[in-house]
Amino acid sequence: MKEEGIRGMRLPETYTELRKQTLEQEGMKYPGKALVAMELEPGYERAKNRMLPYIQAINEAHLIMLMEQGIVDENSGNVILKALGELDQEFYKNTVYDGRYEDLYFYMESKLIEATDGIAGNLHLARSRNDMCVTWSHMAVRDGLLQAMEQFLYLKNAIVLFAEEHKDTLYVIHTHTQHAQPGLLGHYFLGAADMLERDFKRLCRAYDAVNQSPMGAAAVTTTGFPVSRERVAELAGFSGMIENAYDAIGNSDYLTQTASALGLCALDMGRIVTDLLLWATQEMNMIHVADGYISISSIMPQKRNPIALEHLRSSLSVLKGMADTVLTGFLKSPYGDISDYEDIEDSVFGCLELFQKNVQLFRAVISTLEVNKELLESRAYESFSVVTDIADQMYRSYKIPFRKAHSFVSFLVKKAGTMDYNLKNISEEFFSSAYHEFFGEPFAFDFTPISQCINPWHFVKCREVRGGTGDKAMKSMIDRAKKEVEANLLWIQEHKKQLREAAETRKQVIQKKLDKF
């Protein structure tokens, strides 16, 4: 083939020629230009922008442990501690990958060694990039997840408060897109709050998986030095450690569990958003999205487009897709030390960032939402959504078997429909006529129990079974939901405190050692 290729490059005709050409273009030694563009340069950027605080924390925790265990003597250790304290993170943030060092860690190590006349080379005793890198990853995901959980809790609290505000907002529940029964809007949102509570618990379990230290696993089998893995875990703010060294290096479930939990949150939030978008249509006209979250039309003056909800709908789908990307990325990956996780974890951080943006927008929309209460109540009176109670009452008061009563009420509704009647037209005369027509005998009972059932408010207020729409049942659920928010807030505060105390402990130990130096 003699024709010219891309940008005038002649296509090679043999593999030998291809190999020679590639080596000339890519370079004869590490790193190849394609590898730099694909991974090394982006990886360097990710590390300097995301991992610097965690590299510093692990350097401090590991060195303190080495000194306490007598692996590094006090004098040498203090020299390294002093150099670590003088490390300028802003300097490294302003660097770029130039190929002299494989990654940011090696560059930082070289600077420490240079600043300590070689002593800092001992900082790498009893550890490997294998356990260090995955530990930094755990710490970065841990912080991101904790921030995301806090924002998610604020959303749940907003939904609980919205539910309480509308604990007496009557509306018609739809099932299969059709009128079902009268309900309370607050009851719907208390259900949504329970759904988000289960999501929060899944996030807690993901956090527990993330908050385990891999440090001390070294390359993959631990080390011959008498290290204390427990001490490093404590100093780095972990609740525990991944005991098996192979698993500490090879597991990926701290990433997949986090992604799974975030993905399920997105799915659940998306279901609520879908309902809200339907309720915001002019045909439904149930809710009014605040002006700050709608857009106008460039041509149609009447338009109020609920774009915040539309963006939530699409963005939550993207978030779910990103979460699934993490799971797919690890599908059939080997169980061991692999570079795959470095690429895949980027999607986890993307999930965490997008998750927080969605949650913050969703909270803002819910916190400013208005409800057309009068219209919703009037629709409840104009529908036949209460007729389940009529069938129930016919059994309770007249001992008519439920299935027969159910069939009669179905007949009653159809008959009313042919006459263009609604609930307000169900008089004793109309009911008696339908009863006689259906059963073939006169209605010989007191109509009072039926007349009570025709009131949608009676329908919702009589349901005092746990989880129902009665006043006591609603109060119980509201109280529980608020207590859950308080308990979850305490959980977040305690875990934040654990991280602060670990950082403070490192600082105090270092200062105490340097004071004696």
N, C-alpha and C positions, 0 to 999 in steps of 0.2 A: 504494500500500500504506500503510494508515493504522495497522496493528497495531503494538504495542509490541515492540521487540527485546529483546536481552539487557539485564538490569538497567534496564528501563524506557526504554532509548534508542529513539527513533523511527527506523525505518529510512528513509534518504533515498530520494526518489522519482526523482531525476535525477542524472546524473553531476556537474553543476555543484554541486548541493547536497551530494553526496558529497565532492567535492574541498574545498569550503569547510569542511565539518564536520571532515574529516581534518586540514586545516591548523590549525584552531582547537584540536583535541585534541593534535596532535603538535608543534605549534610552527611558526612561520613561517620559521625559519632553522635552520641546523645547530647541534646535532645533533637529529634527530627522535627522539622518545621510543622508538619501536619499534627504531630503529637502536642506541640506547643500550642497551636491554635485551638485544637480540640479540647485539651484537658489541662495542660500545665499552666498556661496563662490564666484561663478562667478559674482554675483551682486556687491559684495564688491570690487572685482578686477576692474570691470567696473567703479565703482564710484571713486575709488582712482586714476585711470589712466585717467579718462575723466572729472569728475565733480568737482574736488577740486577748481578750480578757480571760478566756478559759485556758489558753496556753500559759498565761502568767499564773493563774490560780493553781494549775497542776504542777508547774515548776516549783512554786512555793510549797505546796502540800507534800510533794515527793521529796524535796530537799529537807524539809523539817523532819520527815520520817527517817530519812537516811541518817541524819545527825542524831536523832533520838535513839536509833538502833545501833549507833556506833559504826556504821558502814562508812560514813564520811566524818572525819574529825572536825571538831568545833571550829578550829582556825580556818581550815579550808572551806567549811560550810559557810562561815560568816563572810568570807571573801565573795563567795557566790551570791549569798543573800544580798550583800551590798550592791553587787552588780545588777541583780534582778531589780532592786529598788530604784536603780538609776536608769532602768530601761525605759526608753521613750516610745510609747505606743504610737504617738502621732508620726514619729519618724517612719515607722514601718507602714503606716497607712498611706504615706505619700510615696512609697517605693513602687516600682513596677517589676514585673518578671523580666529578667535579662538572660536567663539560661546559665548563669554562673553556679547557681545552687538549684537543687532539684525542687525544693519547695520553700515556703516561708520558714518552717521550723529549722531547716538546715542553715538558712541565712541568719536567723536569730541566734542559733547555737554558735555559729562562727564568730558573731559579734561578742557574745559572752566570753567565749574562749580567748578572744583577742584582748578583751578588757581585763581578764584575770590571769594573764600570762599562762594560759593553758589549764588552770585549775578547774574551770567550769566544765571541762570535758567529763569530769566525774559526776556531773549532774545526770548523766545518762546511764549511770549504773543501775542495774536491776529493772530496766524498763526498755520499751521498744516503741517505735512509732505505731506499732500495731495496737498496743493498749492505750497509748496516749491519744491517738487520733480518734478512736472510737469513744474515748472518755470525753474529749472536747465536744464531740457530736452529741453525746448524752446531755452534757451541760447546756449546750446551746438550745437543743430541743426542749429541755426542761424549762428554761427561762421563757421561751416562746410559748410553750403550752400553758404555763402558769398565767401569762398575760392574756392569752386567748380565753382561758377559763374564767378569768375575772370579768372580761367583757361579756362573755356568755351569761354569767350570773346577773349582770346588770340588765341584760335583755329579759331574762326570766323574771326578774323583779318587776320590770315594766309591764310584762304580760300579766303577772299576778295583780298588780295595782289596777290595770285596765279591767281585769275580770271583776275585781271588787267594785269598781266604779259602775259596772254594768250587771251587777248581781240581780237587778230587777228590770232589766231591759228585755222585754218579751219579743220573741221573733219566731218564725216558722222554720223548724229544722227540715232540711232536705235530705232524703236518701235516694240514691239512684236518680238524682236530678229532679225528684218530685217531692211535693209536700208530704211530710211524714207526721210530725207531732209538734205541738207548741214547745218551745224551749226558752232558755235564758241565755243571752249572749255571754254573760259571765260564766255560765256553765261550760260553754264551748272553750273559752279561754283558760278556764281552770284545767280542762282536759289537755289543752295545748301545753300548759305549764307542767303538768305531770309528764308529758312526753319529753319535754326539755329536761326535766329532772332526771329521767332515765339516761338521757344523753350526757348530762353532767356526771353521773355516776360512771359512765363508760370512760369519760375523760379522766376521772380520778384513777380508774384502773390503769389507763394508759400512762398517767403520770407515775404511778407506782412502778410500772415496768421501766420507765425512763430513768427513774431516780435510784438506780442501782449502779454501783461503780464497777467498771471493768479493770481499773488500774491494779497493777501487780500481776496481771496475766503475762506481762512482758511479751515475748514473741508469740507464744501459744501454750507454754508449759510452766509458767511462772519462772522462778529464778533460784539459783543456789545461794543467793544472799538471804540473810534472815530478816526479810522485810516484814512490815506490818501493813497488810492490805486494809485492815480495819481502820487504822489510823489515817491513812490517805483518804479513805471514803468519808470519814468523819470531817476531816479538814476541808474536803471539797463539797461538803453539804449534802452528801448522799445519805439515804435512809438505810442502805445496806450495800451488799456487793454481789456480783454475779460470781458464785463460788468456783464453778468449773472453769479453768483457764481457757480451754478450747471454746466453750460456749461464750465466754466473755468476749472473745475475739470474733467468733463466727456467727453469733446470733444477729438477726435483723428484726426481731419482733418488736423491739422498742420503737422502731420506725413504722412498721406495718400496723401495730396496734394504735399508734397515734393517728396514722392516716385513716384507719378504719373508723375510729371514733369521730374524727372530724367529718368524714364522709357521711356517716349516719346523721350527724347534726345537720349537715347541709340538706340531706334528704328530708328530714323532719321539718326544718324551717321552710323548705320549698313547698311542702304540702299546705302549710298555713298561708304562705304568700299566694298560692294559686287560688285559695278561697277568697282572700282579700281582693285580688284582682277582679274576680267575678262579682263580688259584692260592691265594687266601685263602679261597675257599669251603670249607665243611665237606666237600663231596664230594671236592674236590681235596686240601685240607689240606696243601699244599706249604709254605706260609709262615705265620708268625705275626707279625702286626703288633703292635708294642709298644703297651703300655697307653696311652701318651701320645697315641696317634693313632687310638684307637677310641672309640666311644660305646656306652652301654648302652641298653636298652629300658626304657620306663616301665612295661611290663606283663610282658615276657618275660624272666625272670631269667637265662636262659642266653646271651643275645645279646652278641656282640662285633662291633659294626658297624665295618668299616674305613673310617670316614668321611673320613679324610685322603686315601685313594686316590680315593674318590668325588668329593671336592671338587677334587682334581687333575684328574680326568677331565673334569668340567664346566668348570672354570676354564681349562684348556688349550684347550678348544673355544671358549670366549669369547675367549681370547687370539688364536686363529687367526682368529676372526671380526673382531676389531679390526684385525688386520694386513690382512685382505682389505678392510676399510673404507678403509684408506689408499690401496690400489691403485684401488679403485672411485672414491674421491674425486677422483683425478687423471684418471680416464678421460674423454677428450675435452676436458680443460681446455686452454686455449690455451697455447702455448709462449711465455712471456714474463712480464712483471711483472704478477702477479695477486694478489689478496688471498686467493684460495682456500687457499693453503698455510697461512695463519695459522690457519684453522679445522681443516684436515686434520692439521697437525702435533700438535694436541692428542691425536689418536688414537695418534700415535707415542709420545708421552710416556706415555699410558695403557698402551700395550703394554709399554714399558720397566718401568714400575712393577709391572704385573701379572706380567710375566715373572720379575722378581726374587722376588716372593712365592712363585710356583709352584716356582721352582728351590730356594729355601731349604726349603720344605716337603718337596719330593721328596728332597732330600739328607738331611733329618732322618729320613724314613721308611726310606730305604735304609740309613742308618747304624745303625739300631736293629732291623733286620729279623732274624728268626730263621727257620731252615730245618729242616724235619722230615726230616733226612738218612736216618735208618734206614727210614722209611716209603718214601721215594723209591727207595732201593736195593732194598727188597723188591719193589716194583712192577716194577722192571726185570727181576728174576728170574721174576716171575709172568707177564710178557707174552711176546709173540713178536717183540719189537722187534729181536732180534739176527739174524733169519733172512736178512737180506741177506747176512750173512757166510757163511751155509751155502751159499747159491747161488754166491757167489764162490769158496768153498773147493772146491766140487764141480768147478769149472772148473780151479782151480789144481792140485788133487791128482789128479783123476780124468779131466781133459780132457773133461768133459761140456760141450757148448756152453752158454753162459750162458743163452740163452733157454729151452732145455730144462730146465736146472737151476732157473731161475726158476719155470717152470710146475710142476715137481715140488714145490718148496718151498711154493708156494701150495696145492697139493693136500695136502701134509703138514700145514699149519696148519689147513686145513678139517677134515681127518680128526681131528686132535687136538681141535678144537673140539667135534666130535660126541661125543667121549669125555670132555669136560670136563677135558682135560689142559691144563697150562701148560708153560712151558719146562723145568721140572724133570723132567717126565715123558718127555722126548725121550731115551729110552734107545736103545742099539744095536738091541735087539729091535724096538722100535716103528719106528725108522727103516728097518730092513731090510724089515719087513713092508710099510710104505708104499712103499718103493722097488720091491719086487717087484710090488705091486699097480699102480703107475703105469707102470713100464717093461716089465712082463711078463717079467722075468728077475730072478734072485737078485742081491742086493747082494754083490759079490765083492771089495770093497775094504777097506782098513784104516779102521776107524771113528774112530781117534784124531784125525785132523784135524777131523772134525765135532764131536767131543766138546769140543775146545778152543773152537770157535765158539759153543758154547752158553753160554759165560760172558760176561755183559755187560761185565765189566772187560776181558776180552781184546779185545772189540769196540772199546772206546774207546782203549785203550792202544796198539793196533797201528797206529793212524792217525797216522803221523808225517809225512805229507805236509804241506807248509806250510799253515797255517790249520786243521789238524786238531786232534783231541783227545788225541793222544799227549803224553807228558810233555815232550819236547823242543819240540814245536810249541806247546804251551801256554806253556812258559817263554819262548819267543821272543816270543809275542804279549803276554805280561804285561810283559816288559822293554821292548818297543816302546811299549806304552801308557803306561808310567811315564815314559819319556823324552819322549813327546809332552806329557804334563802338565807336566813340567819346562820344556820349550821354550816352551809356551804361557804358563806363569807368567812366564818371562823376557820374553816379548813384552809382556805386560801391564805388567810393571815398567818396561821401557824406555819405553813410551808414557806411563806416568804420570810418569816422570822428565822426558820431553820437555816436558810441560805445566808441571811444577814449575820447570824451568829457564827456560822462557819467562816465567813470572810473576816469577821472581827477577831475570831480566835487566831487565824493565820497572822493577822496584823499584830496582835499582842505578842504572840510567840516570837515573831521575827524581831519586833522592837526590843523585847527582853534580851534576846541573844545579841543583837547589835549593840545594846547599851553596855554589855560586858566586853565587847570586842575592842 
